[in-house]
Amino acid sequence: MALLCADKTPDQILFGNGLSHQRTPSTRDGWLLYALKRAREVDPTFPRVTPHALRHTTASLAVSAGTNVKALQRMLDHASAAMTLDVYADLFDDDLDSVAVALDQARMISSVGKRGT
């Protein structure tokens, strides 16, 4: 790793020339196609998986793990957090329930609004 980091600034990409991203694997003959083929050889009922489905699953797991919108935006390389919310807003629906629970808990332990205090 130290060799890969040598001569690179902190904002450069680690692999390749440090300036441009590695090429995206081809969906026609890339690693994903061969991985799926091998999986179906073992289990013919293995589901169809697309790069888009993997991306959405990654976003969903990140949201479930508590990732905030800005971090998700950077992870998915979206131009703005608004774009991320436009695409993945449905994943944040449970956040409203969490906010309601947290506010309820705060109200219960707070003396605000109690008579005689």
C-alpha positions in Angstrom: 0.0 0.0 0.0 2.8 2.4 0.8 4.2 2.0 -2.7 0.8 2.8 -4.2 0.6 5.9 -2.0 4.1 7.2 -2.8 4.1 10.3 -5.0 0.3 10.8 -4.7 -1.4 13.6 -3.0 -4.3 12.9 -0.5 -6.9 13.8 -3.1 -5.6 11.5 -5.8 -7.1 8.1 -6.7 -5.0 5.3 -5.2 -5.1 3.0 -8.2 -4.1 3.7 -11.8 -2.5 7.0 -12.7 -4.1 8.8 -9.7 -6.0 11.2 -12.0 -8.8 9.1 -13.6 -11.0 6.4 -12.3 -10.5 2.8 -13.3 -12.6 1.7 -16.2 -16.1 0.4 -15.3 -16.3 -3.3 -16.1 -18.3 -4.1 -19.2 -21.7 -5.5 -18.5 -21.5 -7.6 -21.7 -18.3 -9.5 -20.9 -17.1 -8.1 -17.5 -16.5 -9.7 -14.2 -20.2 -9.5 -13.1 -21.4 -11.5 -16.1 -18.9 -14.3 -15.3 -19.7 -14.2 -11.6 -23.4 -14.6 -12.3 -22.7 -17.4 -14.8 -20.7 -19.3 -12.1 -23.4 -18.7 -9.5 -26.1 -20.1 -11.9 -24.0 -23.1 -12.6 -24.2 -23.9 -8.8 -27.8 -22.8 -8.4 -29.9 -22.4 -11.6 -32.5 -20.4 -9.7 -29.9 -17.7 -8.8 -31.7 -14.3 -9.5 -30.9 -11.9 -12.2 -28.6 -9.2 -10.8 -27.8 -5.9 -12.6 -25.2 -3.2 -11.7 -28.2 -0.9 -11.0 -29.7 -3.4 -8.6 -26.3 -3.8 -6.8 -26.1 0.0 -6.6 -29.6 0.4 -5.1 -28.9 -2.4 -2.6 -25.7 -0.7 -1.6 -27.6 2.6 -1.1 -30.3 0.8 0.9 -27.8 -1.0 3.2 -26.0 2.3 3.7 -29.2 4.1 4.7 -30.1 1.2 7.0 -26.7 1.5 8.7 -27.5 5.2 9.4 -25.6 6.9 6.6 -26.6 10.5 6.2 -27.7 12.0 2.8 -24.4 13.9 2.2 -22.3 10.8 2.8 -24.6 8.7 0.5 -24.4 11.5 -2.2 -20.6 11.3 -2.1 -20.6 7.5 -2.1 -22.9 7.3 -5.1 -21.1 10.2 -6.9 -24.3 12.2 -7.3 -24.0 15.9 -8.2 -26.1 17.0 -5.2 -27.8 15.7 -2.1 -31.1 16.8 -3.7 -30.5 14.3 -6.5 -29.8 11.5 -4.0 -33.0 12.3 -2.2 -34.9 12.4 -5.5 -33.7 8.9 -6.3 -33.6 7.3 -2.9 -36.2 9.2 -0.8 -38.2 6.1 -0.2 -35.3 4.6 1.7 -35.5 7.4 4.3 -39.2 6.8 5.2 -38.2 5.0 8.4 -36.3 8.0 9.5 -39.5 9.8 10.3 -40.5 7.1 12.7 -37.1 7.3 14.4 -37.5 11.1 14.7 -40.9 10.7 16.3 -39.6 8.1 18.8 -36.6 10.3 19.7 -38.8 13.3 20.2 -41.2 11.3 22.4 -38.3 10.1 24.5 -36.9 13.6 24.9 -40.4 14.8 25.9 -40.7 12.1 28.5 -37.4 12.9 30.3 -37.7 16.7 29.9 -39.3 18.9 32.6 -40.5 21.3 30.0 -44.3 21.7 30.2 -44.7 20.0 33.5 -46.7 21.8 36.2 -45.0 22.6 39.4 -41.4 22.6 38.1 
